[in-house]
Amino acid sequence: MYVQASAKDCRAVCWRFSTPSHQMREESMATVIGFFALFAVLLLVMYFAKPAPRSAHGIHGRPILSVPELAFYKQLCRSLPEYSIFPQVAVNAILEVDKKLPRGKRASLRNRYSQWHVDFVVCEPDSLKIIGIIEFDGKQHNAAADAWRDKLLAEGGYVVHRFRAKDKLSDAEITARLSQPLPPAPSEQQQF
């Protein structure tokens, strides 16, 4: 089969092959530079753009423990293998206001601790009887507020052991501190 080409078709093909190679290289370089510029602009937009909220209400999940708390939790589990250790326990779950108190006083007292949590609760594994509470104090802890909380928890019958985040203790040191004799139980007449 023989195809006849027009003079116009021949000129277009001849012009393409007669174009100097440096001119084609310049066009290719311009295209490559354009793509890199576009890519750089996209990266800048992605870097400086505000992240969209993760939900319609701006609520998103977070880890139960911070990195230092998680490391301390693992150390507690190694130091106390015979016990169950629970992190971030709501105080409302382990304290109860005496039902004999007047309703207003009950509500007032309960509201003072209902939003708190303790860092770690140490329990007997079978009965889940609480044998101690461990607080892992970082920079944000207030000594006066901590003393009041410890007093309230002691009235509930719990012993609070405080560890400072800046102290780097061995497993043996943690075990020794937790096995020290317990302080005397608070009197029944203590008021808050």
Stockholm file with secondary structure:
# STOCKHOLM 1.0

chainA/1-192         MYVQASAKDCRAVCWRFSTPSHQMREESMATVIGFFALFAVLLLVMYFAKPAPRSAHGIHGRPILSVPELAFYKQLCRSLPEYSIFPQVAVNAILEVDKKLPRGKRASLRNRYSQWHVDFVVCEPDSLKIIGIIEFDGKQHNAAADAWRDKLLAEGGYVVHRFRAKDKLSDAEITARLSQPLPPAPSEQQQF
#=GR chainA/1-192 SS CCCCCCHHHHHHHHHHHHSCHHHHHHHHHHHHHHHHHHHHHHHHHHHHSCCCCSSTTSCCCCCSSCHHHHHHHHHHHHHCTTSEEEEEEEGGGTCCCCTTSCHHHHHHHHHHHTTCEEEEEEECTTTCCEEEEEEEECTTCCHHHHHHHHHHHHHTTCCEEEEETTCCCCHHHHHHHHTSCCCCCCCTTCCC
#=GC SS_cons         CCCCCCHHHHHHHHHHHHSCHHHHHHHHHHHHHHHHHHHHHHHHHHHHSCCCCSSTTSCCCCCSSCHHHHHHHHHHHHHCTTSEEEEEEEGGGTCCCCTTSCHHHHHHHHHHHTTCEEEEEEECTTTCCEEEEEEEECTTCCHHHHHHHHHHHHHTTCCEEEEETTCCCCHHHHHHHHTSCCCCCCCTTCCC
//
